């Protein structure tokens, strides 16, 4: 519940191109490493790494110190 003068936090992120959407879906399906995501999506490893880095910069993912990715609370944009 929000108090007086408080607005709900907008957790909508920017639109994603198809390659980023594919990589994000792979993370959501339980793939946590760059190699696992490349394998699950069919993307070359360099393309998977670039997509993961972009998703992290956009706020959709976080990366642990051991190189595993996890989803943040950021949602895709409203359609």
Secondary structure, DSSP 4 states (H G I P E B T S, - for coil): ---TT--PPP-B-----HHHHHHHHHHHTT--SHHHHHHHH---HHHHHHHHHHHHHHTSEEE-TTS-EEE-SPBPPP-
